[in-house]
Amino acid sequence: MVQVAAVAGPTMKRRVFLAGVSALALARPLAAMPQYVSAMPFDAETVRAMARDLASRPFAPRPLIPAPWRDLTYDQYRKFWFDTRRAVWAGEARGFEMDLFHPGLYFPRAVEVAVVENATAHRLAFDMDLFDWTDRAPELPVDATMGFSGLRLRHVFPGETNAREFAVFQGASYFRAIGAAQQYGLSARGLALRTGDPQGEEFPDFTRMWVETPVPGDDRVVLHALLDSPSVAGAYRFVVQPGPACVMEVEATLYPRVDLDHAGIAPLTSMFLYDQTNRPRFDDFRPAIHDSDGLSIWNGAGEMLWRQLANPVELQVSSFVDENPRGFGLRQRADKLSDFADLEAHYHERPSLWIEPMGDWGAGVVRLVEIPSDREIYDNIVAYWRPRVPLAAGEEHRFAYRMSWHGNADAPGRPDVAPVRDTHMGRNFEGDRWLAAIDFADHPALSGDLSDVTLHVSSNQADTSGGILQRNPETGGARLAFTFDPGEREAAELRAQLMRGGQAASEVWLYRWTAA
């Protein structure tokens, strides 16, 4: 049993949840929105000036919230929830509403949240009256360290009357979003530091957030965030537009305290447990479990690459050298219920996330980190851009990019080549070689008779066959099948592509096979 301090005042006591409108709710009038605790001038340079100032001083961690909040169990944490009737801008017909998350459990330090209107930022006060809870929720203290753990944005989509959520910013510098017909899946971060390095990863935090009050009729909302960690401070500006795909334009300005030789720009985090490439390792009834099934890269040379994801038995890192990439992202191309046979998780409705650099990013690598995992609750996939030149301490470094949280129907990327639809892998009929079967989507580049299509299959670590190309009667697309033998090697890099008339007709398919 968690011991908690007594809380003064009747409004601080636990509230009994009742279906419908309770007498308590009728007795206590609803505030139009959370109350303000302070105000300050705010303009386009405010957050950058704060970040510069932070970076000029040694890092100082924020105070911890009271221990009873930090010691909440997962079940106890979920017994509290935001009362959406008290959402910011509720009842104001602005097309957007904003909810707030309480801290505790995984969120031991509070985040300041403010709304901006008429060039003034108004900090929102933490108030237990903004939340509801069950009669089994523990009593918890509130002091000056309290604040929020993040926020949720909701929008009234065309043809609907209620505001529905489309983006969440909560935990370190994590955030996630969905298109109008999607379920939450992969996440993004403001910045990754030393991901996969032996000395361990550093997780910067968004410590303060400001959300500009939308004008009625606006189709987007603007959010600013202050980032801080022992190695770097930063200022972020997000222009978020919900819709069939949720599109964010991001401006990130970084002020390192130390030279950042391993910084991850526009990092993405996802989950891949298994699909038809590693199905025998899992005895689950479902044919696949993943939030994303591949890393997609449109490199500076114009190639469209597809790296099928893996769940290795040991940590593995892949780097795709590039200069001024046109885009990269983690995709969920399996988009049918039958791909997963899961009536609850709805993996087929998880979004893909595409990063499009705005301006030249220079030389570097798209880096993919794949972490061994045995359960679907763990994110084990990370992808990001790593600049070749370290980000120097004491200098300003700016990156701008567009993020698109989308489904297959509106996937960005190179449109003139057939994308990979699925990959199957296992032993051949004789059992003496491995066989890979790659299904490409039905696409004009591979229409008609396939006899004039050239197959390019290669590996530096395995003996590969020439391959066979057939039409898949179910999908309408082309299927490339080939065998390979890695011999005694523990790993092999595989590559395949279809060409027609000397031009690329498909994406470049890549895969790292491992013995286990």
C-alpha positions in Angstrom: 0.0 0.0 0.0 1.5 3.4 -1.0 1.6 5.9 1.9 0.5 9.4 0.9 0.4 12.7 2.5 -3.0 14.1 3.5 -4.5 16.6 1.1 -6.3 19.7 2.5 -9.6 20.9 1.0 -12.7 19.1 -0.1 -11.9 19.5 -3.8 -8.6 17.6 -3.4 -10.3 14.5 -2.1 -10.9 11.5 -4.3 -14.0 11.7 -6.5 -16.4 8.8 -7.0 -17.0 8.1 -10.7 -20.7 7.7 -11.6 -22.2 7.1 -15.0 -24.1 10.1 -16.2 -24.2 13.5 -14.5 -23.6 13.3 -10.8 -24.9 15.6 -8.1 -21.2 16.5 -7.4 -20.7 17.6 -11.0 -23.9 19.7 -10.9 -22.8 21.4 -7.7 -19.4 22.4 -9.0 -19.5 24.8 -12.0 -17.1 24.0 -14.9 -14.3 26.4 -15.7 -14.1 27.4 -19.3 -10.5 26.2 -19.3 -7.5 25.8 -16.9 -6.6 28.8 -14.9 -3.5 31.0 -15.6 -0.7 31.2 -13.1 1.6 33.7 -14.8 2.1 35.6 -18.0 5.1 36.7 -20.1 5.7 38.3 -23.5 6.2 35.8 -26.3 7.3 36.0 -29.9 9.1 34.0 -32.5 12.5 34.4 -30.8 11.4 33.7 -27.2 12.2 30.0 -27.1 15.5 30.3 -29.0 16.6 32.9 -26.6 15.7 30.6 -23.7 17.6 27.7 -25.2 20.7 29.9 -25.9 20.7 31.0 -22.3 20.2 27.4 -21.0 23.1 26.2 -23.1 25.4 28.9 -21.7 25.0 27.5 -18.2 25.6 24.0 -16.7 22.7 21.7 -16.9 20.3 21.7 -13.9 17.6 19.0 -13.7 14.1 20.1 -12.9 12.8 19.2 -9.4 11.0 15.9 -8.8 7.3 15.9 -8.1 6.2 14.4 -4.7 7.1 10.8 -4.1 3.5 9.5 -3.9 3.0 10.6 -7.5 6.3 9.0 -8.7 5.5 5.8 -6.9 2.1 5.2 -8.5 1.6 1.8 -10.1 0.5 1.6 -13.7 -3.1 0.7 -12.6 -3.1 3.6 -10.1 -1.9 6.1 -12.7 -4.7 5.1 -15.0 -7.3 5.8 -12.3 -6.9 9.5 -13.0 -7.8 11.1 -16.3 -8.3 14.6 -17.7 -11.9 15.9 -17.8 -12.3 16.9 -21.4 -15.1 19.3 -20.4 -12.3 21.5 -19.0 -10.2 21.4 -22.2 -8.4 24.5 -23.3 -10.6 26.3 -25.8 -13.6 24.0 -25.0 -16.8 25.6 -26.2 -15.0 28.4 -28.1 -15.7 27.0 -31.7 -12.0 27.3 -32.6 -11.9 23.8 -34.2 -9.3 22.6 -31.7 -9.2 21.6 -28.1 -6.2 20.8 -25.9 -6.2 18.3 -23.0 -3.5 18.0 -20.3 -1.9 14.9 -18.7 -1.0 14.6 -15.1 2.5 13.6 -14.0 3.6 10.6 -12.1 4.8 7.0 -12.7 7.0 7.3 -15.9 6.9 11.1 -15.7 8.7 12.1 -12.5 9.3 15.7 -13.5 6.6 18.2 -14.5 6.4 20.1 -17.8 5.2 23.7 -17.9 2.4 24.3 -20.5 1.3 27.7 -21.6 -1.1 29.1 -24.2 -0.1 32.0 -26.3 -2.5 34.8 -27.4 -1.9 38.4 -28.4 1.9 38.0 -28.0 1.5 36.9 -24.4 2.2 33.4 -23.0 -0.1 32.4 -20.2 1.2 29.5 -18.1 -1.5 27.0 -17.0 -1.9 26.2 -13.4 -1.9 22.6 -12.2 -5.3 21.9 -10.6 -6.8 18.6 -9.5 -10.2 19.9 -10.5 -9.1 19.5 -14.1 -9.1 15.7 -13.6 -11.6 12.9 -12.7 -10.7 9.7 -10.9 -12.3 6.6 -9.5 -13.1 5.9 -5.9 -10.1 3.5 -5.8 -7.6 6.2 -6.7 -5.2 7.2 -3.9 -5.1 10.6 -2.3 -2.1 12.6 -3.6 -0.4 15.8 -2.5 0.0 18.9 -4.6 2.9 21.3 -4.1 4.9 23.9 -6.1 6.7 21.1 -8.1 3.5 20.0 -9.7 2.8 20.6 -13.4 1.7 18.5 -16.3 3.4 15.6 -18.1 2.3 16.6 -21.6 -0.7 17.5 -23.7 -3.1 16.1 -26.2 -4.5 18.0 -29.3 -8.0 17.3 -30.6 -9.7 18.6 -33.7 -13.2 18.8 -35.1 -12.8 16.9 -38.4 -15.0 17.8 -41.4 -18.5 16.2 -41.1 -18.1 15.6 -37.3 -19.3 17.5 -34.3 -16.9 16.4 -31.5 -13.2 17.1 -31.3 -11.2 14.0 -31.8 -7.6 13.5 -30.8 -4.8 13.5 -33.4 -1.5 14.3 -31.6 0.1 13.7 -28.2 3.3 15.2 -26.8 4.3 13.4 -23.6 7.5 11.9 -22.1 11.0 13.1 -22.7 10.8 14.6 -26.2 8.4 12.0 -27.5 5.3 12.7 -29.5 3.0 10.9 -31.9 0.2 11.6 -34.3 -2.3 9.9 -36.5 -4.3 10.7 -39.7 -8.1 10.9 -39.4 -8.7 7.1 -39.9 -5.7 5.7 -38.1 -4.8 4.2 -34.7 -1.7 5.3 -32.7 1.5 3.3 -33.5 5.0 4.6 -33.9 6.4 7.7 -32.2 8.8 10.5 -33.0 11.3 12.4 -30.8 12.7 15.9 -30.8 16.3 14.6 -30.6 18.2 11.3 -30.1 21.7 11.2 -28.5 24.1 8.3 -28.6 21.4 5.7 -29.6 22.9 2.3 -29.5 26.3 3.4 -28.2 28.0 1.3 -25.5 28.1 4.2 -23.0 24.3 4.5 -23.1 21.8 6.8 -24.6 20.9 10.3 -23.4 17.2 11.3 -23.5 16.6 15.1 -23.8 13.3 16.4 -22.4 10.8 19.0 -23.6 10.6 20.9 -20.3 8.3 23.7 -21.4 5.6 23.9 -24.1 3.7 26.8 -25.6 0.6 26.3 -27.8 -0.7 29.3 -29.9 -4.4 29.9 -29.6 -6.0 29.0 -33.0 -8.2 31.5 -34.7 -11.7 30.1 -35.6 -11.4 28.6 -39.1 -7.7 27.7 -38.7 -6.8 24.2 -40.1 -3.5 23.9 -38.1 -2.1 24.6 -34.7 1.3 25.9 -33.7 3.3 24.5 -30.8 6.7 25.5 -29.4 8.9 23.4 -27.1 12.0 24.0 -25.1 14.4 21.1 -25.0 17.1 20.5 -22.4 19.5 17.8 -21.4 23.1 17.6 -20.0 24.6 17.8 -23.5 22.3 20.3 -25.4 19.5 22.8 -25.2 17.1 23.4 -28.1 14.1 25.3 -29.4 11.4 23.6 -31.5 8.5 24.9 -33.5 5.8 22.6 -34.8 3.1 23.6 -37.2 0.6 20.7 -37.0 -2.2 20.2 -39.6 -4.6 17.3 -38.9 -6.3 15.6 -41.8 -6.3 12.3 -43.7 -2.6 12.5 -43.1 -1.3 14.5 -40.1 1.4 16.9 -41.4 3.9 18.7 -39.2 6.4 21.2 -40.2 9.3 21.3 -37.7 12.0 23.8 -37.1 14.7 22.6 -34.6 17.4 24.9 -33.3 20.1 23.2 -31.2 22.7 24.8 -28.9 25.1 22.0 -27.7 26.9 22.3 -24.4 29.4 19.8 -25.7 30.4 18.6 -29.2 27.6 16.2 -30.3 29.4 13.6 -32.4 26.4 11.3 -32.3 23.2 13.3 -32.7 20.0 11.8 -34.2 17.9 14.3 -36.2 14.2 13.6 -36.7 14.3 10.3 -34.8 11.6 7.7 -35.2 10.8 4.9 -32.7 8.7 1.9 -33.5 8.0 -1.8 -32.8 8.7 -4.8 -34.9 8.3 -8.3 -33.4 7.8 -10.6 -36.4 6.4 -11.0 -39.8 6.8 -13.7 -42.6 10.6 -13.3 -42.5 11.0 -14.6 -38.9 7.6 -16.1 -38.1 9.0 -19.5 -36.8 10.6 -17.8 -33.8 7.2 -17.0 -32.3 4.2 -19.3 -31.4 1.6 -16.5 -31.4 -1.6 -17.2 -33.4 -1.3 -14.0 -35.4 0.7 -14.0 -38.7 2.5 -10.7 -37.9 3.0 -8.2 -35.1 4.5 -4.8 -35.8 3.9 -1.1 -35.9 6.2 -0.7 -38.9 7.6 -3.3 -41.4 10.3 -1.4 -43.2 12.6 1.6 -43.4 12.1 3.6 -46.6 14.8 6.0 -47.9 14.7 8.3 -50.9 18.4 9.1 -51.1 20.2 12.1 -52.6 21.1 10.0 -55.7 17.4 9.4 -56.4 17.3 5.8 -55.4 14.2 4.6 -53.5 15.4 2.0 -50.9 13.3 -0.4 -48.8 15.1 -2.0 -45.9 12.9 -4.8 -44.5 12.9 -4.6 -40.7 14.2 -7.4 -38.5 14.0 -8.4 -34.9 17.6 -9.7 -34.3 18.8 -11.8 -31.4 21.6 -9.3 -30.9 21.6 -5.5 -31.3 22.4 -4.5 -34.9 23.0 -1.1 -36.4 22.8 -0.3 -40.1 24.0 3.0 -41.7 23.0 4.2 -45.1 25.5 6.8 -46.3 23.9 9.7 -48.1 24.2 13.4 -48.9 21.1 15.7 -48.9 18.5 12.9 -48.5 15.1 13.6 -50.1 13.3 11.7 -47.4 13.2 8.7 -45.1 10.7 7.1 -42.8 9.3 4.0 -41.1 6.4 2.5 -43.0 3.5 0.2 -42.2 2.7 -1.3 -45.6 0.8 -4.3 -44.2 -2.6 -2.6 -44.2 -5.2 -5.4 -44.1 -6.8 -6.9 -41.1 -5.9 -10.4 -42.4 -2.2 -9.3 -42.3 -2.4 -9.5 -38.5 -5.7 -11.2 -37.6 -5.8 -9.0 -34.5 -9.3 -7.7 -33.8 -8.1 -5.5 -30.9 -4.7 -4.0 -31.6 -5.6 -3.0 -35.2 -2.0 -3.0 -36.4 -3.3 -2.6 -40.0 -4.4 0.9 -39.1 -1.1 2.1 -37.6 0.4 5.1 -39.5 3.6 5.3 -41.4 5.9 8.3 -40.8 7.8 10.1 -43.5 10.5 12.7 -42.9 11.2 15.2 -45.7 14.2 17.5 -45.1 13.5 21.2 -45.9 16.8 22.5 -47.2 20.1 20.7 -47.6 21.2 18.5 -44.7 24.7 17.8 -46.1 26.5 14.6 -45.6 25.6 11.9 -43.1 23.8 8.6 -42.7 20.3 7.4 -42.2 20.9 5.1 -39.2 18.7 2.1 -38.3 19.0 0.5 -34.8 17.3 -2.8 -34.3 17.0 -4.1 -30.7 16.2 -7.7 -29.8 12.7 -8.0 -28.4 10.4 -10.8 -27.2 7.2 -8.8 -26.5 5.1 -6.4 -28.5 4.9 -3.8 -25.7 8.5 -2.8 -26.3 9.6 -0.3 -29.0 12.8 -1.8 -30.5 13.3 0.1 -33.7 14.9 3.5 -34.0 15.7 5.4 -37.2 17.2 8.9 -37.7 19.5 11.2 -39.6 23.1 11.4 -38.2 25.1 14.3 -39.6 28.7 13.3 -40.6 30.2 16.5 -39.0 29.7 16.7 -35.2 27.5 19.5 -34.0 29.9 21.9 -32.3 29.4 23.2 -28.8 28.7 26.9 -28.5 27.2 27.2 -32.0 23.7 27.3 -33.3 22.5 24.4 -35.5 19.2 24.5 -37.4 17.3 21.7 -39.0 13.9 22.0 -40.7 11.8 19.1 -42.0 8.2 18.0 -42.8 6.7 15.0 -41.1 3.7 13.1 -42.6 1.8 10.6 -40.5 0.0 8.7 -43.3 -1.4 5.5 -44.6 -0.5 3.6 -47.8 -3.0 5.5 -49.9 -1.1 8.8 -49.6 2.4 7.6 -49.0 5.1 10.2 -50.1 8.2 9.1 -52.0 9.3 8.3 -55.5 6.1 7.6 -57.5 7.6 6.1 -60.6 8.8 2.8 -59.1 6.9 -0.2 -57.7 7.1 -0.3 -53.9 7.8 -3.5 -51.9 4.5 -4.9 -50.6 5.7 -7.9 -48.5 8.6 -10.2 -47.9 8.5 -13.9 -47.2 11.5 -16.0 -46.1 12.3 -19.5 -45.2 14.0 -22.7 -46.4 13.6 -23.9 -50.0 11.9 -27.2 -50.9 15.1 -29.2 -50.6 16.0 -27.5 -47.3 19.5 -26.8 -48.4 19.2 -23.1 -49.1 17.2 -20.1 -47.9 14.5 -18.6 -50.1 13.3 -15.0 -50.3 10.0 -14.1 -52.0 9.5 -10.4 -52.5 6.0 -9.1 -53.4 6.0 -5.7 -55.2 2.8 -3.7 -55.3 0.7 -3.6 -58.5 2.3 -0.6 -60.3 2.5 0.8 -63.9 6.3 0.3 -63.9 5.7 -3.4 -63.8 2.6 -3.7 -65.9 2.0 -6.2 -68.7 4.4 -8.9 -69.8 7.3 -9.2 -67.4 9.7 -10.9 -69.8 11.6 -7.7 -70.5 12.2 -7.0 -66.8 15.8 -7.4 -65.6 16.5 -9.0 -62.2 19.3 -7.7 -60.1 20.0 -9.9 -57.0 23.3 -9.8 -55.1 25.0 -10.3 -51.8 28.6 -10.0 -50.7 28.3 -12.6 -48.0 26.0 -15.3 -49.6 25.8 -17.2 -52.8 22.5 -16.1 -54.6 20.5 -17.6 -57.4 19.4 -15.5 -60.4 15.8 -15.3 -59.3 12.4 -15.9 -60.9 9.8 -13.2 -61.6 6.1 -14.0 -61.7 2.8 -12.2 -61.5 1.1 -12.7 -58.1 -2.6 -13.3 -59.1 -3.9 -12.2 -55.7 -2.1 -8.8 -55.5 -1.7 -8.1 -59.2 1.9 -7.2 -58.6 5.2 -8.9 -59.5 6.8 -11.4 -57.2 10.6 -12.0 -57.2 11.9 -15.2 -55.7 15.5 -16.2 -55.3 17.5 -18.5 -53.1 20.7 -17.8 -51.2 23.3 -19.8 -49.2 25.4 -17.9 -46.6 27.5 -20.9 -45.8 29.0 -20.8 -42.3 28.5 -17.0 -42.0 26.3 -15.6 -39.2 25.0 -12.7 -41.3 24.5 -11.7 -44.9 23.4 -8.4 -46.6 21.0 -9.0 -49.5 20.0 -6.7 -52.2 17.4 -7.0 -55.1 15.9 -4.6 -57.7 13.9 -4.9 -60.9 14.9 -2.8 -63.9 13.1 -2.1 -67.2 14.6 -0.4 -70.2 17.7 0.4 -68.2 15.6 2.3 -65.6 14.6 1.4 -62.1 11.2 -0.3 -62.1 11.1 -1.1 -58.4 12.5 0.0 -55.1 15.8 -1.4 -54.0 15.0 -4.2 -51.6 17.5 -4.6 -48.8 17.6 -7.1 -45.9 20.2 -8.3 -43.3 19.8 -12.0 -42.8 21.1 -13.4 -39.6 21.6 -17.1 -38.6 19.4 -17.0 -35.5 
